[in-house]
Amino acid sequence: MEWVRKWARKFNEGRDNVHDALRSGWPAVVSEDLLCAVKAKVHEDRWFTILSLSLHFQQISRTFLYEIATDRLDFRKLCSRWVPKMLSEEHKKKWAASAMTFVT
């Protein structure tokens, strides 16, 4: 109930935005160079594990590497292989062709 009063008071004082203001803090650990390096390593070997990635990127924790692979690069693990969450048309055709070879 205390938070409701606090927010009501702020809006009565003229606040018109529910989002937090930008604050200074620790700089972001993930740079574009790091994202590109992790992405290149993932594309090099789709059967990678977070442990194998952590051996190549020892300055980054395994938890953070998992977050980079899943949240930033949009990969998910499918049958022990990491694949993009959103497949391109080329990927869809390739997967369909592979599936047809297994069926026939």
Phi, psi and omega in degrees: 000329181297321181292325179297315178297318181299313181292322178298318178298317180296319179289326176293332179280355175118359178292136181234015185228133180269353182275148178292150176285152177294137180234154175280155181187203179295141177291153180296136180281329185274114175257167178298324179298317180294317178300316179295321180294316179294318180297319179297319180294322179293316180291335178293321182216102182288348180269020184294160171241162178297325177298316180294324176294322182293336176288329179275329181240074187289343181280354184241139180289159179296322179299318181289325175296321176298318179297319178298313183294321185270315186273312185279318183263356177056049174254154173221155182272126182226112180054051178065015179228137180273127181230154177297144179294318180254108182280142175281171179299321179298316179296319180298318179295320180296316179295321179295318179296319178296319180296322180293327178292328178286328182286319184271000000 
